[in-house]
């Protein structure tokens, strides 16, 4: 969920939240994963950084779904979104959106090479090479997932909080992904940048609810 930069190690911090599986379902795991990932993406952009943690499969799927020059050709998917599978007579939850990439990939028309080449491709992208709305909103499967949530939450400008981490969610800067007209966004608010310097190191016993009460009640 939130691996460190090694890619396969996860903090034992989460075990306490999994002791009560019923209660664990009530936690906002999605916002926690995004908060951790946003911080890792920010830190990895600094000069001299060569590693990154977080749920990078989300970035991978996001890029393949939207950036045409990077998207491989797809064979027949092994599992379709929403499809239920059976394992030892147990019906598993419906497959997520990312299941569509569980297939053979071909790179005859797209790039799979060095970081430098990929950076050049991103720098030279044309406006018609980015898909703002990759989801088929007329699909019954997509709408079934969307119907479980309030669409207003998708456009909510709010803090994403995960223990020491507080990252702001700014959907107003990418309104086209909601099918809306995009104005010129205001300059980013830098008042919260100091939050990036807060870590759990040397903060044993800190009550993060009290520490971040300003953002929790925002």
C-alpha positions as CSV (number, residue, x, y, z in Angstrom):
1,X,0.0,0.0,0.0
2,X,2.7,2.5,1.1
3,X,6.0,0.8,0.4
4,X,9.2,2.7,1.0
5,X,11.8,3.5,-1.7
6,X,13.0,-0.1,-1.6
7,X,9.8,-1.1,-3.3
8,X,9.0,-4.0,-1.1
9,X,9.2,-2.9,2.6
10,X,6.2,-1.5,4.5
11,X,6.2,0.1,7.9
12,X,4.9,-2.0,10.8
13,X,2.9,1.1,11.7
14,X,-0.1,-0.2,9.8
15,X,-0.5,-3.4,11.7
16,X,-2.2,-1.7,14.6
17,X,-4.9,-0.5,12.2
18,X,-5.5,-4.0,10.9
19,X,-6.1,-5.7,14.3
20,X,-9.8,-5.0,13.9
21,X,-10.6,-5.9,10.3
22,X,-14.2,-4.6,10.6
23,X,-13.0,-1.2,11.9
24,X,-10.3,-1.1,9.3
25,X,-13.0,-0.9,6.6
26,X,-14.0,2.5,7.9
27,X,-10.6,4.1,7.5
28,X,-10.0,6.3,4.4
29,X,-7.2,4.1,3.0
30,X,-7.4,5.8,-0.4
31,X,-6.7,9.3,0.9
32,X,-3.8,7.9,3.0
33,X,-2.3,6.2,0.0
34,X,-2.6,9.3,-2.1
35,X,-1.1,11.5,0.6
36,X,1.9,9.2,0.9
37,X,2.3,9.0,-2.9
38,X,2.0,12.8,-3.4
39,X,4.8,13.4,-0.8
40,X,7.0,10.8,-2.5
41,X,6.5,12.3,-5.9
42,X,7.4,15.7,-4.5
43,X,10.5,14.5,-2.8
44,X,11.6,12.5,-5.8
45,X,11.6,15.6,-8.0
46,X,14.4,17.1,-6.0
47,X,17.9,17.2,-7.5
48,X,20.0,14.2,-6.5
49,X,17.1,11.9,-5.6
50,X,17.2,8.6,-7.4
51,X,14.6,6.6,-5.5
52,X,10.9,6.8,-4.8
53,X,8.3,5.0,-2.7
54,X,4.5,4.8,-2.6
55,X,1.9,3.0,-4.7
56,X,3.7,3.6,-8.0
57,X,1.3,1.2,-9.8
58,X,-1.3,4.0,-9.6
59,X,1.1,6.4,-11.4
60,X,1.8,3.6,-13.9
61,X,-1.9,3.0,-14.7
62,X,-2.6,6.8,-14.7
63,X,0.1,7.4,-17.3
64,X,-0.8,4.4,-19.6
65,X,-4.5,5.5,-19.4
66,X,-3.8,9.1,-20.5
67,X,-0.5,9.6,-22.2
68,X,-0.8,8.2,-25.7
69,X,2.9,8.1,-26.6
70,X,3.6,5.9,-23.5
71,X,0.7,3.5,-23.8
72,X,1.5,0.1,-25.1
73,X,-0.7,-1.9,-27.4
74,X,-3.0,-4.3,-25.4
75,X,-3.9,-7.9,-26.0
76,X,-7.1,-9.4,-24.8
77,X,-7.5,-8.7,-21.1
78,X,-7.3,-11.7,-18.8
79,X,-9.8,-10.1,-16.4
80,X,-12.3,-7.3,-17.0
81,X,-13.1,-4.5,-14.7
82,X,-15.9,-5.6,-12.3
83,X,-15.5,-9.2,-13.1
84,X,-15.8,-11.5,-10.1
85,X,-13.4,-14.5,-9.8
86,X,-13.7,-17.5,-7.6
87,X,-10.8,-18.8,-5.5
88,X,-11.3,-21.9,-3.3
89,X,-15.1,-21.5,-3.6
90,X,-14.8,-17.9,-2.4
91,X,-16.2,-15.1,-4.6
92,X,-13.5,-12.4,-4.8
93,X,-14.4,-8.6,-5.1
94,X,-14.9,-7.3,-8.6
95,X,-11.6,-6.6,-10.5
96,X,-10.5,-2.9,-10.3
97,X,-9.9,-0.6,-13.3
98,X,-6.3,-1.6,-13.4
99,X,-7.2,-5.1,-14.3
100,X,-7.5,-4.1,-18.0
101,X,-3.7,-3.9,-18.1
102,X,-3.4,-7.6,-17.0
103,X,-2.7,-8.7,-20.6
104,X,0.0,-9.0,-23.2
105,X,1.7,-5.7,-24.1
106,X,3.3,-4.6,-27.4
107,X,5.5,-1.6,-27.9
108,X,5.6,-1.4,-31.7
109,X,4.1,2.1,-31.7
110,X,5.1,3.4,-28.3
111,X,8.3,3.9,-26.3
112,X,9.9,1.6,-23.9
113,X,13.4,2.9,-23.5
114,X,15.6,5.2,-21.4
115,X,14.4,7.9,-19.0
116,X,16.0,10.6,-21.2
117,X,13.9,9.6,-24.2
118,X,10.8,9.5,-22.2
119,X,11.5,12.9,-20.8
120,X,11.9,14.3,-24.3
121,X,8.6,12.7,-25.4
122,X,6.8,14.3,-22.4
123,X,8.4,17.7,-23.2
124,X,7.3,17.5,-26.8
125,X,3.8,16.2,-26.3
126,X,1.0,17.7,-28.3
127,X,-2.4,18.6,-26.9
128,X,-4.1,15.7,-28.7
129,X,-1.7,13.2,-27.2
130,X,-3.3,13.4,-23.7
131,X,-6.6,11.7,-22.8
132,X,-8.3,13.8,-20.1
133,X,-11.2,11.4,-19.6
134,X,-10.1,7.8,-20.2
135,X,-13.1,6.3,-18.4
136,X,-16.2,5.3,-20.4
137,X,-18.9,7.1,-18.3
138,X,-21.6,5.3,-20.3
139,X,-20.3,1.9,-19.1
140,X,-22.6,0.2,-16.6
141,X,-19.5,-1.1,-14.8
142,X,-17.9,2.4,-14.5
143,X,-21.2,4.0,-13.4
144,X,-21.8,1.2,-10.8
145,X,-18.4,2.1,-9.2
146,X,-19.1,5.8,-9.5
147,X,-22.6,5.4,-8.0
148,X,-21.1,4.2,-4.7
149,X,-19.5,7.7,-4.1
150,X,-20.6,11.3,-4.2
151,X,-19.1,12.8,-7.3
152,X,-18.7,16.1,-5.4
153,X,-15.9,14.4,-3.4
154,X,-13.9,14.0,-6.6
155,X,-13.8,17.8,-6.9
156,X,-13.2,18.5,-3.2
157,X,-10.3,20.8,-2.4
158,X,-9.1,19.3,0.8
159,X,-6.1,18.1,2.8
160,X,-5.2,14.4,2.6
161,X,-3.9,13.3,6.0
162,X,-1.8,10.3,6.9
163,X,-0.2,10.5,10.3
164,X,2.6,13.1,9.9
165,X,1.8,13.7,6.2
166,X,-0.6,16.4,5.0
167,X,-0.9,16.9,1.3
168,X,-3.4,19.2,-0.4
169,X,-5.8,17.8,-3.0
170,X,-6.2,20.3,-5.9
171,X,-8.7,19.0,-8.5
172,X,-9.5,22.6,-9.5
173,X,-6.2,22.6,-11.4
174,X,-7.3,19.7,-13.6
175,X,-11.0,20.4,-14.3
176,X,-10.9,18.9,-17.8
177,X,-10.7,15.4,-16.3
178,X,-14.2,16.1,-15.0
179,X,-15.4,17.2,-18.4
180,X,-15.3,20.9,-17.3
181,X,-13.8,24.0,-18.8
182,X,-10.4,24.8,-17.3
183,X,-9.6,28.4,-16.4
184,X,-6.0,29.6,-15.7
185,X,-5.3,28.3,-12.1
186,X,-4.1,30.6,-9.4
187,X,-0.5,30.4,-8.2
188,X,0.0,27.4,-5.9
189,X,-0.5,28.1,-2.2
190,X,2.9,27.7,-0.6
191,X,1.8,28.3,2.9
192,X,1.6,24.5,3.6
193,X,5.1,23.7,2.1
194,X,6.6,23.6,5.6
195,X,4.5,20.4,6.2
196,X,7.0,18.5,4.0
197,X,9.6,19.0,6.7
198,X,7.5,17.1,9.3
199,X,8.2,13.4,9.6
200,X,7.6,10.7,12.1
201,X,11.3,10.6,13.0
202,X,11.9,11.7,16.6
203,X,8.2,12.2,17.1
204,X,7.4,9.0,19.1
205,X,4.2,9.4,20.9
206,X,3.0,12.4,18.9
207,X,-0.8,12.7,18.7
208,X,-1.1,13.6,15.0
209,X,-4.8,14.4,15.4
210,X,-3.8,17.3,17.7
211,X,-0.8,18.1,15.6
212,X,-2.9,18.5,12.4
213,X,-6.2,19.6,13.9
214,X,-6.1,22.8,11.8
215,X,-6.2,20.6,8.6
216,X,-8.6,18.0,10.0
217,X,-11.2,20.7,10.7
218,X,-10.6,22.6,7.5
